[in-house]
Amino acid sequence: VANLDADFPALARELSVPPLFPPTAFFSSVLRVASGGLNLWTHYDVMDNMLIQVVGTKRAVLFSPQDADYLYLSGDKSEVLDIDSPDLGRYPLFARATPYSCEMQPGEVLFIPALWFHNMRAASSFSVAVNVFWRHLPPEFFDKKDVYGNRDPIPAARATQQLASILKTLHSLPPDHRDFFGRRLAAKLRQDCCLPDPP
């Protein structure tokens, strides 16, 4: 697990980390070095984190977790790689997503809540930042073998596996039955998870 205090102690002594969490919740601190134009694809993290810009500037674009339906997810990442000029023929729902953007200057801190999608691009020729992650859920929700801290919480991972099994079972039905019972399951998910009805 990355830890700035252990890996780069001289830099850590120069860095002031805002006290947004109790020390016992700390998970990792990651040094991010980027050349100009380097882009980090749109993804979510399962832990709250803050990005501290140290050198250079960085553009950050965030999307609410409620925009998940519009981001064409593959795992924790969006398939829409170019968020500035998206291929709306291929990804038409992306036009419904609402981006929140800012350009970070040295010394600025951005709080990124868990599950908020974010896309980062180094706006200057050279950028240095530090990402600090902390656990905001009970410890038993996190996989102890997850050194990067990017695996879904254990209950969510289990539910995803169970859903894959359910879908496999549904595929044994004829198409009209599969469509009907798939719609019933989708309606139950929306109802039990308090999700809005589709537009």
C-alpha positions in Angstrom: 0.0 0.0 0.0 1.4 3.4 -1.0 2.3 5.7 1.9 3.9 9.1 1.2 5.4 9.2 4.7 7.3 6.0 4.1 8.0 6.3 0.4 8.8 10.0 0.1 9.4 11.3 3.6 11.0 14.6 2.5 7.9 15.5 0.4 5.6 14.3 3.1 7.1 16.7 5.6 6.4 19.6 3.2 2.8 18.5 2.6 -0.1 19.6 4.8 -3.0 17.1 4.6 -6.3 18.6 5.7 -7.8 16.6 8.7 -10.9 15.4 6.9 -10.8 11.9 8.5 -9.6 10.2 11.7 -6.0 8.8 11.4 -7.4 5.3 11.9 -9.3 5.6 8.7 -6.2 6.3 6.6 -5.7 3.8 3.7 -3.0 5.2 1.3 -1.3 8.3 -0.1 -0.2 8.1 -3.7 2.2 10.3 -5.5 1.0 11.3 -9.0 3.5 12.6 -11.5 2.3 13.5 -15.0 3.5 15.1 -18.2 1.4 17.6 -20.0 -1.8 16.3 -21.6 -1.7 13.0 -19.7 -5.3 11.9 -19.2 -6.6 9.5 -16.5 -9.8 7.9 -17.8 -13.2 8.5 -16.1 -13.6 6.1 -13.2 -14.8 5.9 -9.6 -13.1 5.0 -6.3 -14.8 3.1 -3.5 -13.1 5.3 -0.9 -13.4 9.0 -0.1 -10.2 10.7 -1.2 -8.6 14.1 -1.7 -6.3 15.2 -4.5 -3.7 17.7 -3.4 -2.1 19.6 -6.3 1.6 20.3 -5.6 3.2 21.4 -8.9 1.6 22.5 -12.1 -2.1 22.5 -12.9 -4.6 19.8 -13.5 -8.1 19.8 -14.9 -10.6 17.7 -13.0 -14.0 16.7 -14.3 -16.4 14.9 -11.9 -19.7 13.2 -12.6 -22.3 12.3 -9.9 -22.9 8.6 -9.1 -26.5 9.2 -10.4 -24.9 9.6 -13.9 -23.7 6.0 -13.9 -26.5 5.0 -16.4 -25.0 7.5 -18.9 -21.3 6.7 -18.6 -21.2 3.2 -20.3 -19.4 1.5 -17.5 -17.0 -1.4 -17.9 -16.1 -2.4 -14.3 -15.2 0.8 -12.5 -14.3 2.7 -15.7 -16.3 4.6 -18.4 -15.9 3.4 -22.0 -16.2 7.0 -23.1 -12.5 7.9 -23.4 -12.8 11.4 -24.9 -15.2 13.3 -22.7 -14.5 16.6 -24.5 -15.5 15.2 -27.9 -17.5 12.0 -27.2 -18.7 9.8 -30.0 -22.4 10.4 -29.4 -23.3 8.0 -32.2 -21.8 5.2 -30.1 -22.5 6.7 -26.7 -25.7 8.7 -27.1 -26.7 8.7 -23.4 -23.4 10.4 -22.4 -25.1 13.7 -23.5 -27.3 13.4 -20.4 -24.4 13.3 -18.0 -23.6 16.5 -16.1 -19.9 17.3 -15.7 -18.5 19.4 -12.9 -15.1 20.7 -13.8 -12.3 22.8 -12.3 -8.7 23.6 -13.0 -6.5 22.9 -9.9 -3.6 25.2 -9.0 -0.7 24.3 -6.8 -1.7 24.2 -3.1 -5.4 23.5 -3.9 -7.2 20.4 -2.6 -10.2 18.7 -4.2 -12.4 16.3 -2.2 -13.6 13.4 -4.3 -16.4 11.5 -2.5 -16.6 7.8 -2.9 -18.4 6.6 -6.0 -18.1 10.0 -7.8 -16.7 9.5 -11.3 -13.7 11.6 -12.1 -11.4 12.3 -15.1 -8.1 14.0 -14.7 -5.8 15.7 -17.2 -2.5 17.4 -16.6 -3.1 20.9 -17.9 0.5 22.1 -17.5 3.7 20.6 -19.0 4.5 18.9 -15.7 2.2 18.0 -12.8 2.8 16.6 -9.3 -0.1 15.7 -7.0 -0.8 13.5 -4.0 -4.0 11.4 -3.7 -5.0 10.5 -0.1 -7.5 7.8 0.4 -9.4 6.8 3.6 -12.0 4.2 4.6 -15.4 5.7 5.4 -17.2 2.3 5.7 -16.8 -0.4 8.3 -13.6 -2.4 7.9 -15.4 -5.6 7.1 -16.8 -4.1 3.9 -13.3 -4.0 2.4 -11.2 -6.8 1.0 -8.1 -7.2 3.1 -6.1 -8.4 0.1 -6.9 -5.2 -1.9 -3.6 -3.3 -1.8 -4.8 -0.6 -4.2 -8.1 0.1 -2.5 -10.2 0.0 -5.7 -12.2 -3.2 -5.4 -15.9 -2.8 -4.8 -17.1 -3.3 -1.2 -17.5 -7.0 -0.4 -21.4 -6.9 -0.3 -21.5 -5.1 -3.7 -19.0 -7.5 -5.2 -21.1 -10.5 -4.0 -24.3 -9.0 -5.3 -22.6 -8.4 -8.7 -21.5 -12.1 -8.8 -25.0 -13.2 -7.9 -26.5 -11.1 -10.6 -24.2 -12.7 -13.2 -25.6 -16.1 -12.0 -29.2 -14.8 -12.2 -28.7 -13.5 -15.7 -27.2 -16.8 -16.8 -30.3 -18.6 -15.5 -32.6 -16.1 -17.3 -30.8 -16.8 -20.6 -32.0 -20.4 -20.5 -35.6 -19.1 -21.1 -37.0 -18.3 -24.6 -36.6 -14.7 -25.6 -40.1 -13.5 -24.8 -40.0 -15.1 -21.3 -36.5 -13.7 -20.8 -37.7 -10.2 -21.7 -40.7 -10.4 -19.4 -38.9 -11.8 -16.3 -35.9 -9.5 -16.9 -38.3 -6.5 -16.8 -39.8 -7.9 -13.6 -36.4 -8.2 -12.0 -35.4 -4.7 -13.2 -38.6 -3.2 -11.7 -37.9 -5.0 -8.4 -34.3 -3.6 -8.3 -35.6 -0.1 -9.0 -38.2 -0.4 -6.3 -36.1 -2.0 -3.6 -33.1 0.3 -4.2 -35.2 3.4 -4.5 -34.0 4.0 -8.1 -35.9 6.4 -10.4 -38.0 4.9 -13.2 -36.2 5.0 -16.6 -36.9 8.1 -18.7 
